[in-house]
Amino acid sequence: MKSNTTRAWLAYPDSPEQPLYFLDKEEQLIGRGEGCHIIVDDRYVSRRQAKIYWKAGLLILEDYGHNPILLNGEPIREVMLKDGDMLTIGSKQFIVRIISAKEEAQGEFGVHENIGKVENGWDESVAKSQMDYSVKSEKVRKGSFVRSILLALLAVLIGIVLLYGAFLVYEKVLLPIKERHTPKIDKPTNRSFSENNRLASLRLTSIAGLNVASDNEQ
């Protein structure tokens, strides 16, 4: 929910007090598409690049484009915006302005370095919410990194198990089936060849003996 005591806008860095886009809605889309609230005409910007929304009095930027938005020179996906943050969207650069009603009434429009301090016009509960959100975001980022590593290791382990399983299936199932359906061709060996020669010699000897016996009888 947007805070009723806070105003925010996007401006060019060299004219931070001249709003280009007021961030006065619960949710606003950023992109180069016609349906976006904040249109950035740049070919490196997606049609629907990101959204800016209010949550518990905090201004949140969630980026889901192919080319990430840079926050103070660093790529982001989801982050809490602070007064004075620099956003690079495609080739365009904007400064984030967030001021309280008290600051606006007093004309205190300086870019704050210590956002969240009560003396800069911020409510103490808002400052605490900012700190809690920052800590939570950092934990989420670290948790995502650890999960990515674990998932990568799990994928490698699953790949090894699948390869080993495929090898066992081939060796224990497919290879025996292939051997059963492959006709066997008996190749002559030295022993069978010698045996054949011996049998042939015996036959010839027998025939010769018969012929001799026949001649004697005559």
HELIX and SHEET records of a PDB file:
HELIX    1   1 ALA A  101  GLN A  106  1                                   6    
HELIX    2   2 VAL A  118  ASN A  120  5                                   3    
HELIX    3   3 GLU A  124  VAL A  169  1                                  46    
HELIX    4   4 TYR A  170  LEU A  174  3                                   5    
HELIX    5   5 LEU A  175  ARG A  180  1                                   6    
HELIX    6   6 ASN A  190  GLU A  217  1                                  28    
SHEET    1   A 6 TYR A  21  PHE A  22  0                                        
SHEET    2   A 6 THR A   6  ALA A  11 -1                                        
SHEET    3   A 6 LYS A  92  SER A 100 -1                                        
SHEET    4   A 6 MET A  86  ILE A  89 -1                                        
SHEET    5   A 6 LEU A  70  LEU A  71 -1                                        
SHEET    6   A 6 GLU A  74  PRO A  75 -1                                        
SHEET    1   B 5 ILE A  38  ILE A  39  0                                        
SHEET    2   B 5 GLU A  27  GLY A  31  1                                        
SHEET    3   B 5 ALA A  50  LYS A  55 -1                                        
SHEET    4   B 5 LEU A  58  ASP A  63 -1                                        
SHEET    5   B 5 GLU A  78  MET A  80 -1                                        
END                                                                             
